[in-house]
């Protein structure tokens, strides 16, 4: 018999299973890290959009105030 003994086969199978479990753990860890990074990027983008919208709203409000002040000074009333 030129093959591995049953004990050695079992030991090799256990090592292979442990190796595959470790690889699976690394892959799951990377996947979770990727998901967290994606969620952070989405939140950062949403925050940036909200900041731009706030800036636009403030600019529009300032223009409206300026137009109302100008109309009051001229007595235009429009």
DADAGI-V672719 format. One record per residue. PSI is psi in radians with two decimals (none if undefined). OMEGA is omega in whole degrees, 0 to 359 (* if undefined). D_CENTER is the distance of its C-alpha to the mean C-alpha in whole Angstrom. Layout:
psi/omega/d_center
PSI/OMEGA/D_CENTER
PSI/OMEGA/D_CENTER
This chain:
psi/omega/d_center
2.09/183/58
0.22/181/55
-3.14/176/52
2.62/176/50
2.89/181/51
-0.69/180/49
-0.76/180/48
-0.66/177/47
-0.77/179/45
-0.76/178/44
-0.75/178/42
-0.70/179/41
-0.68/178/39
-0.74/178/38
-0.70/178/36
-0.75/179/35
-0.73/179/33
-0.69/178/32
-0.77/179/31
-0.65/177/29
-0.70/178/27
-0.76/178/26
-0.74/179/25
-0.72/178/23
-0.76/178/22
-0.77/181/20
-0.75/179/18
-0.68/178/17
-0.77/178/16
-0.69/180/14
-0.77/179/13
-0.68/179/11
-0.71/178/10
-0.73/180/8
-0.75/179/7
-0.71/179/6
-0.70/179/5
-0.75/179/3
-0.69/177/2
-0.72/179/3
-0.72/177/3
-0.76/180/4
-0.71/178/6
-0.73/179/7
-0.75/178/9
-0.72/178/10
-0.71/180/12
-0.73/178/13
-0.77/178/14
-0.70/179/16
-0.72/178/18
-0.73/178/19
-0.69/178/20
-0.73/178/22
-0.75/180/24
-0.77/179/25
-0.72/179/26
-0.71/179/28
-0.73/178/30
-0.72/178/31
-0.71/179/32
-0.69/177/34
-0.74/179/35
-0.73/178/37
-0.77/179/38
-0.76/179/40
-0.69/179/41
-0.70/178/43
-0.73/180/44
-0.69/179/46
-0.65/179/47
-0.64/180/49
-0.64/181/50
-0.22/182/52
0.35/185/53
-0.78/176/51
0.06/179/49
none/*/47
